[in-house]
Amino acid sequence: MIKKIKSIPGFFKEVKEEVKKVNWSTRKELFSAAVVVLIVSVLLTTYIFGVDTGLSHLVKIILG
């Protein structure tokens, strides 16, 4: 147990070294990705809304 507790500072040192290796996105890349996510979200929402509305009307017609 004490061995695990003593290894904690080494773990955080390794984490710090790995974070330095991360390739962080630029502001432009981040903005572009956000725009793509928003567009796809709007398109999927619109599609699902249309299918749901259409099926709802179809069920109302079938059930009278």
Backbone hydrogen bonds in HBPLUS format (Angstrom, degrees):
<---DONOR---> <-ACCEPTOR-->    atom                        ^
c    i                          cat <-CA-CA->   ^        H-A-AA   ^      H-
h    n   atom  resd res      DA  || num        DHA   H-A  angle D-A-AA Bond
n    s   type  num  typ     dist DA aas  dist angle  dist       angle   num
A0005-ILE N   A0001-MET O   3.13 MM   4  6.49 155.6  2.19 147.4 154.1     1
A0006-LYS N   A0002-ILE O   2.94 MM   4  6.17 155.0  2.00 149.9 156.2     2
A0007-SER N   A0003-LYS O   3.19 MM   4  6.39 128.7  2.47 135.2 147.6     3
A0007-SER N   A0004-LYS O   3.16 MM   3  5.17 136.4  2.36  94.9 107.0     4
A0008-ILE N   A0005-ILE O   3.33 MM   3  5.57 162.2  2.36 106.8 112.0     5
A0011-PHE N   A0007-SER O   3.05 MM   4  6.32 148.3  2.15 148.9 158.3     6
A0011-PHE N   A0008-ILE O   3.07 MM   3  5.02 118.5  2.46  96.5 111.9     7
A0012-PHE N   A0008-ILE O   3.11 MM   4  6.47 160.2  2.15 158.7 162.1     8
A0013-LYS N   A0009-PRO O   3.02 MM   4  6.25 146.9  2.13 143.9 153.3     9
A0014-GLU N   A0010-GLY O   2.99 MM   4  6.24 155.8  2.05 147.4 153.2    10
A0015-VAL N   A0011-PHE O   2.93 MM   4  6.24 152.3  2.01 148.2 156.6    11
A0016-LYS N   A0012-PHE O   2.99 MM   4  6.15 158.7  2.04 143.5 148.5    12
A0017-GLU N   A0013-LYS O   3.08 MM   4  6.36 155.2  2.14 145.8 152.1    13
A0018-GLU N   A0014-GLU O   2.97 MM   4  6.22 154.5  2.04 148.2 155.0    14
A0019-VAL N   A0015-VAL O   2.93 MM   4  6.17 155.4  1.99 153.1 159.7    15
A0020-LYS N   A0016-LYS O   3.28 MM   4  6.51 144.1  2.42 140.4 148.7    16
A0021-LYS N   A0018-GLU O   2.98 MM   3  5.19 139.3  2.14 102.3 114.1    17
A0022-VAL N   A0019-VAL O   3.22 MM   3  5.28 154.6  2.28 102.1 109.7    18
A0030-LEU N   A0026-THR O   2.98 MM   4  6.18 162.1  2.01 152.7 157.8    19
A0031-PHE N   A0027-ARG O   2.92 MM   4  6.08 157.7  1.97 146.7 152.7    20
A0032-SER N   A0028-LYS O   2.96 MM   4  6.16 162.2  1.99 149.6 154.3    21
A0033-ALA N   A0029-GLU O   2.97 MM   4  6.17 162.1  2.00 149.9 154.6    22
A0034-ALA N   A0030-LEU O   2.98 MM   4  6.16 154.3  2.05 145.4 152.7    23
A0035-VAL N   A0031-PHE O   2.97 MM   4  6.23 153.6  2.04 150.1 156.9    24
A0036-VAL N   A0032-SER O   3.07 MM   4  6.34 160.0  2.11 149.9 154.8    25
A0037-VAL N   A0033-ALA O   3.00 MM   4  6.25 160.6  2.04 149.2 154.3    26
A0038-LEU N   A0034-ALA O   2.95 MM   4  6.18 160.7  1.99 148.6 153.7    27
A0039-ILE N   A0035-VAL O   2.95 MM   4  6.16 163.7  1.97 154.0 158.0    28
A0040-VAL N   A0036-VAL O   2.97 MM   4  6.12 171.1  1.97 155.4 158.0    29
A0041-SER N   A0037-VAL O   2.92 MM   4  6.00 156.0  1.98 146.6 153.9    30
A0042-VAL N   A0038-LEU O   2.98 MM   4  6.19 160.0  2.02 149.8 154.5    31
A0043-LEU N   A0039-ILE O   2.96 MM   4  6.20 163.2  1.99 152.4 157.2    32
A0044-LEU N   A0040-VAL O   2.91 MM   4  6.06 167.2  1.92 153.0 156.4    33
A0045-THR N   A0041-SER O   2.93 MM   4  6.00 158.4  1.97 146.4 153.0    34
A0046-THR N   A0042-VAL O   2.95 MM   4  6.08 160.2  1.99 148.1 153.4    35
A0047-TYR N   A0043-LEU O   2.93 MM   4  6.14 160.7  1.97 149.3 154.9    36
A0048-ILE N   A0044-LEU O   2.90 MM   4  6.05 171.7  1.90 154.1 156.2    37
A0049-PHE N   A0045-THR O   2.91 MM   4  6.01 157.0  1.96 145.7 152.8    38
A0050-GLY N   A0046-THR O   2.94 MM   4  6.15 158.6  1.99 147.7 153.3    39
A0051-VAL N   A0047-TYR O   2.94 MM   4  6.24 163.8  1.97 156.9 160.8    40
A0052-ASP N   A0048-ILE O   2.90 MM   4  5.99 164.6  1.92 149.5 154.4    41
A0053-THR N   A0049-PHE O   2.89 MM   4  6.04 161.6  1.93 150.4 155.5    42
A0054-GLY N   A0050-GLY O   2.92 MM   4  6.03 163.6  1.95 148.1 153.1    43
A0055-LEU N   A0051-VAL O   2.89 MM   4  6.05 167.4  1.90 154.3 157.7    44
A0056-SER N   A0052-ASP O   2.92 MM   4  5.99 150.9  2.00 142.6 151.3    45
A0057-HIS N   A0053-THR O   2.98 MM   4  6.25 160.0  2.02 151.6 155.8    46
A0058-LEU N   A0054-GLY O   2.97 MM   4  6.18 156.3  2.03 147.0 154.2    47
A0059-VAL N   A0055-LEU O   2.91 MM   4  6.11 157.2  1.96 149.2 154.2    48
A0060-LYS N   A0056-SER O   3.02 MM   4  6.27 155.9  2.08 145.5 152.4    49
A0061-ILE N   A0057-HIS O   2.96 MM   4  6.21 150.9  2.04 148.0 155.6    50
A0062-ILE N   A0058-LEU O   2.96 MM   4  6.19 162.2  1.99 149.3 154.2    51
A0063-LEU N   A0059-VAL O   2.89 MM   4  6.01 164.5  1.92 152.6 156.6    52
A0064-GLY N   A0060-LYS O   2.97 MM   4  5.82 116.6  2.38 130.4 144.1    53
A0064-GLY N   A0061-ILE O   3.35 MM   3  5.12 143.7  2.49  91.2 101.4    54
